[in-house]
């Protein structure tokens, strides 16, 4: 068995927090990285979710209410197990 030390980042581009048990929580997949911060911003630039715990994901709610359908900005800051920094900005679409 050959085990690579290369890091891997997976970031879905859409999710559907509709309570059906599939894609109800949005979070990145980071292999060989330690998460520093994972933030979500709505289209007006206000932060609607933040965590530094990779086990916590965004359920699509904003201040306890269902978020509006549409695109949100995702910013991820992490450090690889080798010490290399990762700064990633992308978007996610909330669909129902």
N, C-alpha and C positions, 0 to 999 in steps of 0.2 A: 504494500500500500504506500502510495506516494502522497504525502500531505503537503499542500502548498501553503505558504505563509502569506500569499497575496490576499489583499482585502477585497471585499465585495460589498457593493451598495445597491439595494433595490428600493425604488421609490415608485409606488403605484401612481397613476395619473388620474384615477377616479375612484370613488367609493360611494356606497349607497346605504346610509344609516337609516334603514327603514324597518328594522326589527325582525327581518326574516332570517337572521343568523348567518348571512353571507355578506362579507364586506361591510359590516356595520361599524367597524372601528378602523381609522386610518393611522398607520404608523409605518416608518421605514424599516427595512431589513438591513442591518449592519453586521457583517461578518468580519471579524478581526478589527473592529473599531470599538472604541469607548465613546458613547454619546456624551457630548457636552451640553447641547441644547437643541431642541426640536420645537420650532415655532410655526404658528399658522396666523396669517393676516388676511382680513377681508379686503375687498376692493378699494376701500377708503384708507387703507393703511393701518387700521387699528388691530392690535394683537388680540386674537380671540382664543388662543390656546398656546401654552408653553409647558414644556417638561424637560427634565434632564434624566428621566428614568425611561429606558428603552422599552420597558414593559407597559408603559402608559401610552395610550393612543387617543386620538381625537374622535369623539363620538358624533361630531357634527353639530353639537349644541353650542350656542353662544348665550352666555348669561342665563343658562338653564332652559333656553327655548331652542327649538329646531332652527338650525342655520338656513339661510336662503339658498336655493339652488344656484349654482354658478361656480366660477373659478375663485380659488384662494391661493395666496402666495405661501410657499413652504420654504423655510430656511432651516438648514441642518448644519450644525457645527459638531465635529467629532475629531478624535485623534486615533490613528491606527495603533495597533499594538507595537509597531516599530517606532512610534513617536511622530509620524507624519500627520500634519493637520489636514482636515477636510472641511471645506466651506462649500456648501451646495445650496443653490437657490433654484427652485422649480415651481410648478403649480400643480394643484389638484382640483378636480371638478367634483363638486358635491351633486349627486343625482339621486333621485328617488326611484 
